[in-house]
């Protein structure tokens, strides 16, 4: 599948920066700015403002770039250690809006920047802190897969302006309170723990989502890992294990499976009938 993706001509990633709001002026107004060679770009707007950034792009491959480690990472601050506002790697055309909690936003494209042939358009404006948007939880997937005895993530996509704080709870107790849309966790034993996320809509009202976890085990001798993306996607690598049959069942969140360099003669009918998320083999 990767060879199909790479059959496209070399990419050229271009960031179009359009920054103008009210009486605020910017040095980059009307200029086209390329991402740095390492794929990063830092946005800083005047004090008392937050960043509102829109990413639009067009990809015609029909695949999910997360499978190949190609994605945009957006942070609420000056660098990669800041709170995570989102990860973007879908392949259909749409505009995605990200807002910071203050005057800085940092983004990075993970992948081979010089191979980009399609144009990513990134437009941002500076908006005064008193120009607000009521926080909401947007398209939160409440059923998420986590890997047993491995670091996993829960995702809670929140929209609002400035970027709202997301309160993560475990059994009702606060375990994280920040603008990060991701919560890192590791399940080392079976339990009935309850996880949820919420944002304050106003001084008195909150909106909340509770998660239903599917705790998955990785079958020996395969290796499992989470792919980057704003929902549960699992990659299973069984390549070069001298397998004569497909180990199963696969984790329910499996989107990519590597069975190369094995001794499989054929695949029994229906072997992947329960792997509804599987995109690559």
C-alpha positions in Angstrom: 0.0 0.0 0.0 2.8 2.4 0.8 4.2 1.9 -2.7 0.8 3.0 -4.1 1.0 6.1 -1.9 4.5 6.9 -3.0 3.6 6.5 -6.6 2.4 10.0 -6.4 4.9 12.7 -7.4 7.1 14.3 -4.7 5.1 16.5 -2.4 5.8 20.2 -1.8 4.3 21.3 1.5 3.4 25.0 1.5 1.9 26.9 4.4 0.0 29.9 3.4 -0.1 32.3 6.3 -2.8 34.9 6.3 -2.9 36.8 9.6 -4.9 39.9 10.0 -7.5 40.9 12.6 -8.9 44.3 13.5 -6.0 46.7 14.1 -3.5 44.0 14.6 -0.8 43.8 11.9 1.6 41.0 11.2 4.9 40.7 9.4 3.7 37.6 7.5 0.5 39.1 6.2 -0.1 38.0 2.6 3.1 36.0 2.5 3.5 32.3 1.7 5.7 30.6 4.2 7.2 27.1 3.9 7.5 24.8 6.9 11.0 24.5 8.2 13.0 21.6 6.9 12.1 19.7 10.1 8.4 20.3 9.3 7.8 22.7 12.2 6.3 26.2 12.3 5.6 28.5 15.3 2.8 31.0 15.4 3.0 34.0 17.8 0.3 36.7 18.0 0.2 39.8 20.1 -0.4 39.6 23.9 -4.1 39.6 24.8 -4.9 37.5 21.7 -5.2 33.8 20.9 -4.5 32.0 17.6 -7.3 30.7 15.4 -5.8 28.4 12.8 -7.6 26.6 9.9 -5.9 23.7 8.0 -7.4 22.8 4.7 -6.0 20.2 2.3 -6.8 17.9 -0.5 -5.5 14.4 -0.8 -6.7 12.0 -3.5 -5.0 8.8 -2.4 -8.0 7.2 -0.7 -5.8 6.1 2.2 -5.3 7.2 5.8 -1.9 8.8 6.2 -1.8 7.8 9.9 -0.9 4.4 8.6 2.4 5.7 7.3 3.3 8.1 10.1 2.4 11.2 8.2 0.3 13.7 10.2 0.1 17.2 11.5 0.6 17.8 15.2 -0.7 21.0 16.8 0.4 22.1 20.3 -1.0 24.8 22.5 2.3 26.7 23.1 5.8 27.3 22.0 7.0 23.8 21.4 6.3 20.0 21.3 6.1 19.8 25.1 2.9 22.0 25.2 -0.6 20.6 25.5 -1.8 18.7 22.5 -4.6 20.5 20.6 -4.9 17.8 17.9 -3.4 15.5 15.3 -4.6 15.6 11.7 -4.0 12.9 9.1 -7.3 12.2 7.4 -7.4 12.2 3.6 -10.6 13.9 2.6 -10.9 17.6 2.0 -12.2 19.6 4.9 -11.3 22.6 7.0 -10.1 22.0 10.6 -10.1 24.8 13.1 -7.7 24.8 16.0 -7.6 27.5 18.7 -4.9 28.2 21.3 -5.4 29.3 24.9 -2.9 32.1 24.5 -0.7 33.9 22.0 1.4 30.9 20.8 0.7 27.8 18.7 3.2 25.2 17.5 2.7 22.8 14.6 4.8 20.1 13.0 4.2 17.9 9.9 5.6 14.4 10.6 6.7 12.8 7.4 9.0 13.5 4.5 8.2 17.1 3.8 10.1 17.2 0.5 7.8 14.5 -0.9 4.7 16.6 -0.7 3.0 17.4 -4.0 -0.3 18.5 -2.7 -0.7 21.9 -0.9 -1.7 22.2 2.7 -3.2 25.6 3.4 -2.8 26.9 6.9 -4.5 30.2 7.6 -4.5 31.9 11.0 -5.8 35.0 12.6 -5.2 36.7 16.0 -8.4 37.1 18.0 -8.9 39.1 21.2 -9.3 37.0 24.3 -12.8 38.5 24.8 -14.0 37.0 21.5 -15.1 33.6 22.8 -16.8 30.5 21.5 -18.8 28.3 23.9 -16.8 25.0 24.6 -18.3 21.8 23.3 -17.2 18.2 23.0 -17.1 17.4 19.3 -17.3 13.9 17.8 -15.9 12.2 20.9 -15.7 8.4 20.3 -16.9 7.0 23.6 -15.9 3.4 22.6 -12.1 3.3 22.5 -9.6 0.4 22.3 -6.6 0.3 24.7 -3.8 -2.2 24.8 -3.3 -4.3 27.9 0.0 -3.6 29.7 1.0 -0.9 27.2 0.8 2.8 27.0 -2.5 3.8 25.4 -4.4 7.0 24.9 -8.0 8.3 25.3 -9.1 11.1 23.0 -11.6 13.9 23.9 -11.9 16.4 21.1 -13.1 19.8 22.5 -13.9 22.9 20.5 -14.1 26.4 22.0 -12.3 29.8 22.0 -9.9 30.3 23.6 -9.0 26.6 23.9 -11.0 25.2 26.8 -9.6 23.2 29.7 -10.5 19.5 29.5 -11.1 17.8 32.8 -10.3 14.0 32.7 -11.7 11.9 35.5 -11.0 8.3 36.7 -13.7 6.9 38.9 -14.9 10.5 39.4 -11.5 11.9 40.6 -9.7 14.5 38.4 -6.5 12.9 36.9 -5.8 15.6 34.3 -6.9 19.2 33.8 -5.4 21.0 30.8 -6.1 22.0 27.2 -4.8 18.6 26.0 -7.2 16.5 24.0 -5.3 13.3 24.9 -5.0 11.4 28.1 -2.2 8.9 28.5 -2.9 5.7 30.5 -1.6 2.1 31.1 -3.9 -0.7 32.1 -1.9 -3.4 33.9 -4.8 -5.4 35.4 -8.5 -5.9 34.7 -10.7 -3.5 36.5 -14.0 -1.7 36.3 -12.5 1.8 36.3 -14.6 4.5 34.8 -13.1 7.3 32.7 -14.7 10.5 31.5 -13.9 13.9 30.1 -15.7 17.2 30.4 -15.5 20.9 29.6 -17.2 23.9 31.3 -19.8 25.4 29.0 -20.4 28.3 31.4 -20.0 29.0 35.1 -22.7 26.6 36.0 -23.0 24.0 33.2 -20.6 21.3 32.0 -20.8 18.9 29.0 -19.4 15.4 29.7 -18.7 12.1 27.9 -18.0 8.7 29.5 -15.8 6.1 27.9 -16.4 2.4 27.3 -13.0 0.8 27.0 -12.2 -2.3 25.0 -9.1 -3.7 26.7 -7.1 -5.6 24.0 -4.3 -8.1 24.2 -1.6 -8.4 21.6 -1.2 -12.0 20.5 2.3 -13.5 20.6 4.5 -13.4 18.7 3.1 -10.2 17.1 3.7 -6.7 18.3 1.0 -4.1 18.7 1.2 -0.3 18.8 -1.1 2.7 18.7 -1.0 4.8 15.5 -1.0 8.6 15.9 -4.5 10.0 15.4 -7.4 11.4 17.3 -9.1 8.1 17.9 -8.1 4.5 18.7 -6.1 3.0 15.8 -3.9 -0.1 16.4 -1.1 -1.5 14.1 -0.3 -5.2 14.5 3.1 -6.4 13.2 3.5 -10.2 12.7 6.1 -9.9 9.9 9.0 -12.4 9.8 7.6 -14.7 12.6 7.5 -17.9 10.5 3.7 -18.1 11.1 1.7 -20.8 9.5 -1.7 -19.3 10.6 -3.0 -15.9 11.4 -2.9 -15.3 15.2 -6.2 -14.1 16.5 -8.4 -12.6 17.4 -7.0 -9.2 16.4 -7.5 -6.2 18.6 -10.9 -4.6 17.6 -9.1 -1.3 16.8 -6.7 -2.9 14.3 -6.4 -0.8 11.1 -3.1 -2.2 9.8 -1.7 -5.8 9.8 1.7 -6.9 8.7 1.9 -10.6 7.7 4.9 -10.4 5.5 7.7 -13.0 5.4 5.7 -15.8 6.9 4.7 -19.3 5.8 1.0 -18.6 5.2 -0.3 -20.5 2.2 -3.8 -19.0 2.3 -6.2 -17.1 4.4 -9.3 -18.9 5.6 -12.6 -17.3 4.5 -14.0 -14.9 7.1 -10.7 -14.7 9.1 -11.0 -10.9 9.3 -14.8 -10.7 9.5 -14.7 -9.2 12.9 -11.9 -6.8 12.0 -14.2 -4.0 10.9 -11.5 -1.3 11.1 -8.9 -3.1 9.1 -7.6 -0.8 6.3 -4.2 -2.2 5.4 -2.8 -5.7 5.0 
